[in-house]
Amino acid sequence: MSNNAIVSRVENDRVLVLERIFDAPRDLVFKMFQEAEHLKHWWGPKGWELPVCTVDFRPGGVWHYCMKCIDPNQGSFYGMESWGKGIYKDIVESEKIAYTDYFSDAEGNLNDSMPSTEITITFIDLDGKTKLVNHAEYVSAEALKTVMDMGMLQGITETWNRLEERLNEVK
C-alpha cells in the first residue's frame, strides 16, 4: 500500500473501514486530531476551510466545526457551509479516539435527518510511520449508502491528502 492509497472495505453492510499509512510518527499524527489549530489546516476536502473549530478533547467533550467551500470552481458547493459535531467517548493517548459524529447546525443542535456515525480511529506505530484505521459504523446499510452517495469517500481521500501535507509542514 502506498502512502497516498486509502484501503477501504465495507463490513456487515453498515461498517466502513478506511486505512492509510502516513510517513510521520504516531504521536504527531494523533496530535493532528486533538488540537483545533491543526484541524483548521487539514480537515475537510480540497477547496474547503474550517472557519469554526472548537475542541474539548476529553471523553464527554465536544468537537464542533463548520466546513465552508471557498473554491468557486466547485459550482453550487461554493459558499456552502456544512456543520458537524463530534462527542468524544473514549480517548487513549496516541492510540485511539472514539466519538459519535453528527451533522449539526451552527448552534450545535443535531440534524436528525442525517445519519450519525460511531467512529473509532486507531493509530498504529510502524517504526516511525503511522497506520491510521478509521472504523465508521452506521445504524443501517441505507445510512452508509446516504453518506457514500454524498461523496464521502472522495472527501475523506482529499482530507487525508491534506493531513499528509500538514504533517509534512510540521514534522
SERO-4910 file (N, C-alpha, C, O; in steps of 0.05 Angstrom, whole numbers):
BEGIN
 pado doro    nc1    nc2    nc3   cac1   cac2   cac3    cc1    cc2    cc3    oc1    oc2    oc3
  Met    A     17    -24      0      0      0      0     18     25      0     35     27     17
  Ser    A     14     43    -19     29     67    -20     18     86      1     -4     83     11
  Asn    A     34    107      8     25    126     28      0    140     20    -16    148     38
  Asn    A     -5    145     -5    -28    160    -14    -53    143    -18    -75    154    -23
  Ala    A    -50    117    -16    -73    100    -22    -90     96      3    -79     90     25
  Ile    A   -115     98      0   -134     91     22   -145     64     15   -155     60     -7
  Val    A   -143     45     33   -155     19     30   -182     21     44   -184     29     68
  Ser    A   -203     14     30   -230     15     42   -244    -12     39   -240    -26     19
  Arg    A   -260    -18     58   -277    -42     56   -302    -38     73   -302    -23     93
  Val    A   -323    -51     65   -349    -50     79   -353    -76     93   -350    -98     81
  Glu    A   -360    -75    119   -365    -99    134   -394    -98    144   -404    -77    152
  Asn    A   -408   -120    143   -435   -123    153   -455   -102    141   -474    -95    154
  Asp    A   -450    -93    117   -467    -74    102   -470    -46    115   -483    -29    104
  Arg    A   -458    -42    139   -461    -16    152   -437     -5    166   -438     14    180
  Val    A   -414    -19    161   -389    -10    173   -369     -5    151   -364    -22    134
  Leu    A   -358     19    150   -338     27    131   -311     29    145   -309     44    165
  Val    A   -291     14    136   -265     15    147   -246     27    126   -244     18    104
  Leu    A   -232     48    135   -212     62    117   -185     60    130   -183     64    155
  Glu    A   -164     55    114   -137     53    125   -118     68    107   -121     69     82
  Arg    A    -98     80    119    -77     94    104    -52     96    121    -54     99    146
  Ile    A    -29     94    109     -4     97    123      7    125    118      9    134     95
  Phe    A     15    139    139     26    165    138     56    164    146     63    149    165
  Asp    A     72    178    132    101    179    138    107    200    159    119    220    155
  Ala    A     97    193    183    101    211    206     97    194    232     83    174    231
  Pro    A    110    203    253    107    188    279     79    188    289     64    207    285
  Arg    A     72    167    303     45    164    314     36    187    332     14    197    329
  Asp    A     54    196    350     47    218    368     39    243    352     21    257    360
  Leu    A     53    248    330     47    272    314     21    269    299      5    288    298
  Val    A     16    246    288    -10    242    274    -33    244    293    -53    257    287
  Phe    A    -30    233    317    -51    235    338    -56    265    345    -79    273    347
  Lys    A    -34    280    348    -37    308    355    -53    324    334    -66    344    341
  Met    A    -52    316    309    -67    330    288    -97    328    292   -112    345    283
  Phe    A   -106    307    307   -134    303    312   -143    316    339   -167    319    343
  Gln    A   -125    324    356   -133    333    382   -132    363    386   -142    373    406
  Glu    A   -120    377    367   -117    406    370   -131    421    348   -126    416    324
  Ala    A   -149    440    355   -163    456    335   -145    470    316   -151    472    292
  Glu    A   -122    480    326   -104    494    308    -93    477    286    -88    487    264
  His    A    -89    451    291    -81    433    269   -105    426    251   -102    426    227
  Leu    A   -128    419    263   -151    412    247   -159    433    227   -167    427    205
  Lys    A   -156    458    235   -163    480    217   -147    480    191   -155    491    171
  His    A   -123    467    192   -106    467    168   -111    444    149   -103    445    126
  Trp    A   -125    423    159   -128    400    141   -156    387    140   -161    371    122
  Trp    A   -173    392    159   -199    377    160   -217    387    137   -221    411    134
  Gly    A   -227    369    122   -245    375    100   -232    370     73   -208    370     71
  Pro    A   -249    367     53   -238    362     26   -225    387     14   -227    409     25
  Lys    A   -211    383     -8   -197    405    -22   -217    426    -29   -239    421    -39
  Gly    A   -209    452    -24   -226    474    -31   -245    482     -8   -262    500    -11
  Trp    A   -243    469     15   -259    475     38   -241    484     61   -218    475     62
  Glu    A   -251    502     78   -236    510    101   -253    506    126   -277    500    125
  Leu    A   -241    510    149   -254    506    175   -254    533    189   -237    537    207
  Pro    A   -273    551    183   -273    577    196   -281    575    226   -275    593    241
  Val    A   -295    554    233   -303    550    261   -293    522    270   -299    502    256
  Cys    A   -279    521    292   -270    495    302   -263    498    331   -244    511    339
  Thr    A   -280    485    348   -274    484    377   -272    455    385   -287    438    377
  Val    A   -252    450    402   -246    422    410   -243    422    440   -227    436    452
  Asp    A   -259    405    453   -256    398    482   -249    369    482   -266    351    484
  Phe    A   -223    363    480   -212    337    475   -210    320    500   -189    319    513
  Arg    A   -233    308    507   -234    290    531   -260    274    528   -278    283    514
  Pro    A   -261    250    540   -287    235    539   -310    253    550   -308    264    571
  Gly    A   -331    254    534   -354    272    540   -351    299    528   -371    315    528
  Gly    A   -327    306    519   -323    332    507   -334    333    479   -341    313    467
  Val    A   -336    358    468   -348    363    442   -329    376    423   -313    393    431
  Trp    A   -329    366    398   -315    379    376   -337    390    358   -353    374    347
  His    A   -338    416    355   -358    429    338   -344    445    316   -325    460    322
  Tyr    A   -353    442    291   -338    454    270   -357    461    246   -379    451    244
  Cys    A   -347    479    230   -360    486    205   -341    484    182   -319    496    182
  Met    A   -348    468    162   -333    467    137   -347    485    117   -371    485    114
  Lys    A   -331    502    104   -342    520     84   -327    518     58   -302    518     58
  Cys    A   -341    516     36   -329    514     10   -320    542      1   -336    561     -1
  Ile    A   -294    544     -5   -282    570    -13   -272    569    -42   -259    588    -51
  Asp    A   -278    547    -56   -268    544    -83   -291    549   -103   -310    534   -105
  Pro    A   -289    572   -118   -310    579   -137   -313    558   -159   -334    556   -172
  Asn    A   -293    541   -164   -294    521   -184   -311    497   -176   -316    479   -192
  Gln    A   -321    497   -151   -338    475   -142   -368    480   -146   -385    468   -134
  Gly    A   -373    500   -164   -401    505   -172   -420    511   -149   -415    529   -133
  Ser    A   -441    495   -148   -462    501   -128   -453    496    -99   -466    505    -80
  Phe    A   -430    483    -95   -419    480    -68   -406    505    -58   -403    509    -34
  Tyr    A   -398    523    -76   -384    547    -68   -400    564    -49   -423    570    -54
  Gly    A   -388    570    -26   -402    585     -5   -418    568     15   -427    578     35
  Met    A   -422    542      8   -438    525     25   -423    520     51   -399    518     52
  Glu    A   -439    518     73   -428    510     99   -439    483    107   -462    477    101
  Ser    A   -422    467    119   -431    441    130   -421    440    159   -397    439    164
  Trp    A   -440    439    177   -433    438    206   -432    410    216   -449    393    208
  Gly    A   -414    404    234   -412    378    246   -406    380    276   -396    400    286
  Lys    A   -413    358    289   -408    358    318   -400    329    326   -414    310    319
  Gly    A   -378    327    339   -369    302    350   -370    302    380   -363    322    393
  Ile    A   -379    280    391   -379    277    421   -360    254    427   -365    231    420
  Tyr    A   -338    260    440   -317    240    446   -327    220    467   -339    228    487
  Lys    A   -322    195    462   -330    173    480   -305    161    494   -307    156    518
  Asp    A   -284    157    480   -260    144    491   -236    155    477   -235    157    453
  Ile    A   -215    161    493   -190    171    482   -167    156    496   -166    156    521
  Val    A   -150    144    481   -126    132    492   -103    146    478    -99    143    454
  Glu    A    -88    162    493    -66    179    482    -49    164    462    -38    143    467
  Ser    A    -48    176    438    -31    166    415    -40    139    404    -27    128    386
  Glu    A    -62    128    414    -71    102    404    -98    101    392   -103     88    371
  Lys    A   -118    115    405   -146    112    396   -162    137    403   -159    149    424
  Ile    A   -181    143    385   -201    164    390   -228    151    381   -230    143    358
  Ala    A   -247    151    399   -274    141    392   -294    164    398   -293    176    419
  Tyr    A   -311    169    378   -331    190    382   -355    185    364   -354    169    345
  Thr    A   -377    198    371   -400    197    354   -400    223    338   -398    245    349
  Asp    A   -403    220    311   -402    242    293   -430    248    283   -444    230    273
  Tyr    A   -438    273    285   -465    282    277   -463    305    257   -444    320    257
  Phe    A   -483    307    240   -488    332    226   -502    350    246   -518    341    262
  Ser    A   -496    376    245   -508    395    264   -513    422    250   -509    425    226
  Asp    A   -522    441    267   -524    468    257   -504    485    272   -488    475    288
  Ala    A   -504    511    266   -484    529    278   -485    530    309   -465    537    321
  Glu    A   -509    524    320   -511    525    349   -504    498    362   -504    495    386
  Gly    A   -499    478    345   -492    451    355   -516    433    358   -513    411    369
  Asn    A   -539    442    350   -563    424    350   -559    402    329   -552    408    306
  Leu    A   -565    377    337   -561    355    318   -582    355    296   -605    362    300
  Asn    A   -573    347    272   -591    344    249   -600    315    248   -586    298    237
  Asp    A   -624    310    258   -634    282    259   -642    271    232   -646    247    230
  Ser    A   -643    288    212   -650    277    185   -626    265    171   -628    253    150
  Met    A   -602    269    183   -577    258    171   -566    236    190   -569    238    214
  Pro    A   -553    216    178   -543    194    195   -519    202    213   -502    217    204
  Ser    A   -519    193    237   -496    196    255   -477    172    250   -485    152    238
  Thr    A   -453    175    260   -433    154    255   -418    149    281   -409    167    295
  Glu    A   -414    123    288   -397    116    310   -369    112    298   -365     93    283
  Ile    A   -351    129    306   -324    129    294   -304    120    315   -304    129    338
  Thr    A   -286    102    307   -263     95    322   -238     97    304   -237     84    284
  Ile    A   -220    114    312   -195    118    297   -173    106    313   -169    112    336
  Thr    A   -158     88    300   -136     74    313   -110     83    300   -109     85    275
  Phe    A    -90     89    316    -64     98    307    -44     76    313    -38     70    336
  Ile    A    -33     64    292    -15     41    295     14     49    287     18     59    265
  Asp    A     32     46    306     60     53    302     74     32    283     73      8    288
  Leu    A     86     42    262    100     25    243    129     36    239    137     45    218
  Asp    A    144     34    261    172     43    260    176     71    248    190     75    229
  Gly    A    162     90    260    165    118    252    143    127    232    140    151    228
  Lys    A    129    109    221    106    115    205     81    108    221     83     95    242
  Thr    A     58    116    211     33    111    226     12    100    207      6    112    186
  Lys    A      1     78    215    -23     68    201    -47     78    215    -51     73    239
  Leu    A    -64     93    200    -88    104    211   -111     86    201   -114     81    177
  Val    A   -127     76    220   -150     60    214   -175     74    224   -178     78    248
  Asn    A   -193     80    206   -218     94    213   -241     74    209   -247     65    187
  His    A   -253     67    232   -275     48    232   -301     64    237   -305     75    259
  Ala    A   -319     65    217   -343     81    218   -367     63    216   -372     49    196
  Glu    A   -383     62    238   -407     45    239   -432     62    237   -435     82    252
  Tyr    A   -450     54    219   -475     68    215   -498     50    225   -495     26    228
  Val    A   -521     62    230   -544     48    241   -555     28    221   -568      8    229
  Ser    A   -551     33    195   -562     15    174   -546     17    149   -529     35    145
  Ala    A   -550     -2    131   -537     -1    105   -547     24     89   -531     36     75
  Glu    A   -572     32     93   -582     56     80   -568     81     89   -562     99     73
  Ala    A   -561     83    115   -547    106    126   -519    108    114   -510    129    106
  Leu    A   -506     85    111   -479     84     99   -482     93     70   -465    108     60
  Lys    A   -502     83     56   -506     90     28   -510    120     25   -501    132      6
  Thr    A   -525    132     43   -530    161     43   -504    177     42   -501    195     26
  Val    A   -486    170     60   -461    186     61   -443    179     38   -428    196     28
  Met    A   -443    154     29   -427    147      6   -437    162    -19   -421    171    -35
  Asp    A   -463    164    -22   -475    179    -45   -469    208    -44   -469    222    -64
  Met    A   -463    219    -20   -455    247    -17   -426    252    -24   -417    275    -24
  Gly    A   -411    231    -31   -383    234    -39   -364    231    -16   -342    242    -17
  Met    A   -372    218      5   -356    216     29   -328    204     24   -308    213     35
  Leu    A   -327    183      7   -301    170      2   -281    189    -12   -258    190     -4
  Gln    A   -291    205    -31   -274    225    -44   -266    246    -23   -243    255    -23
  Gly    A   -285    254     -7   -280    275     13   -259    266     33   -241    282     40
  Ile    A   -260    241     43   -240    232     62   -213    228     49   -193    233     62
  Thr    A   -213    220     24   -187    218      9   -174    245      8   -150    248     13
  Glu    A   -189    265      0   -178    292     -2   -170    303     26   -150    317     28
  Thr    A   -186    297     46   -180    305     73   -154    293     83   -137    307     94
  Trp    A   -151    267     78   -126    254     87   -102    262     70    -79    262     80
  Asn    A   -106    270     45    -84    282     29    -75    309     42    -52    314     44
  Arg    A    -95    324     52    -88    349     65    -75    344     92    -57    359    100
  Leu    A    -83    322    106    -69    315    131    -40    308    125    -22    317    140
  Glu    A    -35    293    103     -7    287     95      9    313     91     32    315    100
  Glu    A     -3    332     77     11    358     72     17    372     98     39    382    102
  Arg    A     -3    372    117      1    385    143     23    371    159     40    385    171
  Leu    A     24    345    158     45    330    172     72    337    161     91    341    176
  Asn    A     74    340    135     99    347    122    108    375    130    132    381    131
  Glu    A     89    393    135     95    420    143    106    422    171    124    438    177
  Val    A     96    405    189    103    408    217    124    388    228    135    393    249
  Lys    A    130    368    213    149    348    224    178    356    219    196    342    226
***
